[in-house]
Amino acid sequence: MKVKRLIVHFDEEKCDGCGLCVPACAEGAIQIIDGKARLVDERFCDGLGTCLGECPQGAITLEEREAEEYDEELVQAHLAELGLPISPAHHHAHEAPEPLACPSAAARHWQQETTSRTREPQPSQLSHWPVKIALLHPQAPYLQEADLLVVADCVPVAYGSFHSDFLRGRAVAIGCPKLDDLSFYVDKLAAIFQEAQPRSVTVVHMEVPCCSGLQGAVEQALARSGNPIPVEEVVIGLEGQRKA
């Protein structure tokens, strides 16, 4: 059965067949066929966009269209046939998970250098409430002609200077591109871009591939709104460093 949902789209003119997107897809939905990246079966694509950040040519986008529904059981069978690891999301509760292709769910641990507390706590730079994308109203006064910060919810935890470097002077919209409904994000952000007319948009997300879906949602929302707002993308590393 076909439903309207987000699904990956490949621009054949931009695609050079490098294949970097193939291992980025935990569902094994992408293959290089006749020198171009192609979707093997639209039922394998969950629409999260984990492959977006892996394409050096910018040939991959998310589009909203009529497509077959995502089929998790079919994906499990497909991964087993390919001999690829099945992520925890595809396991039944009693099964032990294999390593996950997407690093967003791979456990890591490192030691941070500790410093003594020698200064007063810094004041919050938050200027409004609520902050979750799902709860924001496009006509809220704090969004009108604002500099908008669209941020993945792991960023404020990972990046120590989040308030001073990013939040100060900006309205903020927070969400999780891996666990939330990206099609809803596109709808809500498009409404904000149309009605609030923000001056600029800064997208800050983690370096893991699935997190780049937030940038894709913003780009789709901008295209839908028809509002040519300047956009800056910032990537934060897993250990809290600013990468781009």
Buried (B, 14 or more C-beta within 10 A) or exposed (E): EEEEBBBBEBBEEBBEEBEBBBBBBBBBBBBBEEEBBBBBBBBBBBBBBBBBBBBEBEBBBBBBEEBBEBBBEBBBEBBEEEEBBBBEBBEEEEEEEBEBBBBBBEEEEEEEEEEEEEEEEEEEBEEEEEBBBEEBBBEBEEBBEBEBBBBBBBBBEBBEEBBEEBBBEBBBBBBBBBEBBBBBBBBBBBBBBBBBBBEEBBBBBBBBBBBBBBBBBBBBBBBBBEBEBEBEBBBBBBEBEEEE
